[in-house]
């Protein structure tokens, strides 16, 4: 009786299995070695971000400095400091004999600071007598910021029909402001008080 013949192995099948094993091994190796690993990072949401000079957007204007604001007050002071319109029988009284009394000068200070000193010139005018013009200067101290505050003017017994008040001097160390009307004519050429035509009323 003959022994049964052993089945011959199929070389094609072996080759296919080995090829599949190799492909799977390469795929697993690639995933293991070449896939970047994520590292968890803890973020403190309250920590301030560091900003470099290059990160600042030049189109966003920085807030004006205190000196810029003070210079604006000095250069355009007439927009911030003025005398309100004087009203007869409210801000001053003309008696039946024509004399002026009870003068209260309404000052406006729209700056952010008290002003130590403002000198005001009062012109008493009587158009009926063209040769008659009386003037008085007086100083107001500590003019607080505000829309309108009245300060008593000089007591003078003079006949007049109307009054004209003008500011001739201002001094405030709070925003380094020194104005003198006597220097206003040459403020653009000789630089006014400071000698600088770009900022003529800055105190020396």
C-alpha positions as CSV (number, residue, x, y, z in Angstrom):
1,X,0.0,0.0,0.0
2,X,1.4,3.4,-1.1
3,X,1.8,6.3,1.2
4,X,-0.3,9.4,0.5
5,X,1.5,12.1,-1.4
6,X,2.1,15.3,0.6
7,X,0.3,18.4,-0.8
8,X,2.7,20.7,-2.5
9,X,2.7,24.3,-1.1
10,X,1.6,27.0,-3.4
11,X,4.5,29.5,-3.9
12,X,2.1,32.2,-5.3
13,X,0.0,32.1,-2.1
14,X,3.1,32.3,0.1
15,X,4.4,35.3,-1.9
16,X,1.0,37.1,-1.6
17,X,0.9,36.6,2.2
18,X,4.4,37.8,2.6
19,X,3.7,40.8,0.5
20,X,0.7,41.7,2.5
21,X,2.6,41.3,5.8
22,X,5.3,43.6,4.4
23,X,2.9,46.3,3.3
24,X,1.1,46.3,6.7
25,X,4.5,46.5,8.5
26,X,5.6,49.4,6.4
27,X,2.4,51.2,7.0
28,X,2.6,50.7,10.8
29,X,6.2,51.8,10.8
30,X,5.4,55.0,8.8
31,X,2.6,55.9,11.2
32,X,4.8,55.4,14.2
33,X,7.9,57.2,13.0
34,X,6.7,60.0,10.8
35,X,3.4,61.1,12.3
36,X,4.0,64.3,14.4
37,X,3.0,63.9,18.0
38,X,0.8,66.6,19.7
39,X,2.1,67.9,23.0
40,X,-0.6,69.4,25.3
41,X,0.0,73.0,26.2
42,X,-1.6,74.8,29.2
43,X,-2.6,78.3,28.4
44,X,-3.1,80.9,31.1
45,X,-5.9,83.1,29.7
46,X,-5.1,85.8,32.2
47,X,-1.4,86.1,31.3
48,X,-0.6,89.4,29.4
49,X,0.5,88.9,25.9
50,X,3.9,90.3,24.9
51,X,3.7,92.9,22.2
52,X,6.7,93.8,20.1
53,X,7.1,97.1,18.2
54,X,6.4,95.3,15.0
55,X,3.0,94.1,16.3
56,X,1.7,97.6,16.7
57,X,-0.7,98.7,14.0
58,X,0.6,102.1,12.8
59,X,-2.9,103.1,11.6
60,X,-4.1,103.2,15.2
61,X,-3.2,106.7,16.6
62,X,-1.8,106.8,20.1
63,X,-3.6,109.0,22.6
64,X,-2.3,112.5,22.8
65,X,0.2,113.1,25.5
66,X,-0.4,115.6,28.3
67,X,2.1,118.0,26.8
68,X,0.2,117.8,23.4
69,X,-3.0,118.7,25.1
70,X,-1.4,121.6,27.1
71,X,0.1,122.9,23.9
72,X,-3.3,122.9,22.2
73,X,-4.7,124.9,25.2
74,X,-1.9,127.5,24.8
75,X,-1.9,127.8,21.0
76,X,-5.7,128.1,20.7
77,X,-6.4,129.6,24.0
78,X,-9.2,131.9,22.7
79,X,-11.2,128.8,22.0
80,X,-11.0,127.8,25.7
81,X,-10.7,131.1,27.7
82,X,-13.0,134.1,27.0
83,X,-15.3,136.7,28.4
84,X,-19.0,136.1,27.8
85,X,-21.2,138.9,26.4
86,X,-21.9,141.5,28.9
87,X,-25.6,142.2,29.4
88,X,-26.8,145.6,30.7
89,X,-28.8,145.3,33.9
90,X,-27.5,141.8,34.4
91,X,-23.7,142.0,34.4
92,X,-23.6,145.8,35.0
93,X,-26.0,148.6,35.9
94,X,-26.1,152.1,34.5
95,X,-27.6,154.5,37.1
96,X,-30.0,157.3,36.1
97,X,-27.1,159.8,36.2
98,X,-25.2,157.6,33.7
99,X,-22.7,156.1,36.1
100,X,-21.7,152.5,35.8
101,X,-21.9,150.2,38.9
102,X,-22.2,146.6,40.0
103,X,-19.9,145.2,37.2
104,X,-19.6,141.4,37.2
105,X,-17.4,140.0,34.4
106,X,-18.5,136.6,33.2
107,X,-15.4,134.5,32.5
108,X,-15.4,131.1,30.6
109,X,-12.6,128.6,31.3
110,X,-13.0,125.5,29.1
111,X,-9.5,124.1,29.9
112,X,-9.2,121.3,32.4
113,X,-7.2,123.5,34.9
114,X,-7.7,126.3,37.3
115,X,-6.1,129.5,36.0
116,X,-4.0,131.4,38.6
117,X,-4.4,134.9,37.1
118,X,-6.3,136.7,34.4
119,X,-5.9,140.4,33.9
120,X,-8.9,142.1,32.2
121,X,-9.1,145.6,30.7
122,X,-12.4,147.3,31.0
123,X,-13.2,150.1,28.4
124,X,-16.0,152.5,29.5
125,X,-17.3,154.1,26.4
126,X,-19.7,157.0,25.9
127,X,-20.3,157.5,22.1
128,X,-22.0,160.8,22.8
129,X,-18.6,162.2,23.8
130,X,-16.1,160.8,21.3
131,X,-13.2,162.2,23.3
132,X,-14.3,160.4,26.5
133,X,-12.9,156.9,27.0
134,X,-12.0,155.6,30.4
135,X,-10.1,152.3,31.0
136,X,-9.4,150.2,34.1
137,X,-7.4,147.0,34.5
138,X,-8.1,144.5,37.2
139,X,-6.9,141.0,38.0
140,X,-9.0,137.9,38.7
141,X,-7.3,135.0,40.5
142,X,-8.0,131.3,40.6
143,X,-10.4,131.1,37.7
144,X,-11.9,127.6,38.0
145,X,-12.8,125.4,35.0
146,X,-16.5,125.9,34.1
147,X,-18.8,127.2,31.5
148,X,-19.4,130.6,33.1
149,X,-18.4,132.2,36.4
150,X,-18.8,135.9,37.2
151,X,-16.2,137.9,39.0
152,X,-16.7,141.4,40.4
153,X,-15.1,144.2,38.4
154,X,-13.5,147.5,39.5
155,X,-15.7,150.0,41.3
156,X,-15.5,153.2,39.3
157,X,-17.8,156.3,39.1
158,X,-17.8,157.1,35.5
159,X,-20.4,158.0,32.9
160,X,-20.7,155.5,30.2
161,X,-23.2,154.0,27.8
162,X,-21.5,150.6,27.2
163,X,-18.6,148.5,28.3
164,X,-16.1,146.4,26.4
165,X,-13.9,144.0,28.3
166,X,-10.8,142.2,26.9
167,X,-8.2,139.8,28.3
168,X,-4.8,141.3,28.3
169,X,-2.8,138.8,30.4
170,X,-3.1,135.2,31.5
171,X,-0.8,133.0,33.7
172,X,-1.3,129.4,34.5
173,X,1.5,127.1,35.7
174,X,-0.9,124.2,35.4
175,X,-0.4,124.0,31.6
176,X,2.6,126.3,31.4
177,X,0.7,129.2,29.9
178,X,1.8,132.8,29.8
179,X,0.0,135.3,27.6
180,X,0.6,139.0,27.3
181,X,-1.3,141.1,24.8
182,X,1.6,143.5,24.4
183,X,3.6,140.6,22.9
184,X,0.8,139.3,20.7
185,X,1.8,141.5,17.7
186,X,5.2,139.8,17.3
187,X,4.0,136.3,18.4
188,X,4.4,135.0,14.8
189,X,7.7,136.6,14.0
190,X,9.6,136.8,17.3
191,X,7.8,133.9,19.1
192,X,5.8,135.9,21.6
193,X,6.6,135.0,25.2
194,X,8.6,131.8,24.7
195,X,10.5,132.9,21.6
196,X,9.1,129.9,19.7
197,X,6.6,130.9,16.9
198,X,5.1,127.4,17.0
199,X,4.3,127.7,20.7
200,X,4.6,131.4,21.6
201,X,2.7,131.4,24.9
202,X,4.7,128.7,26.7
203,X,6.2,130.1,29.9
204,X,10.0,130.4,29.8
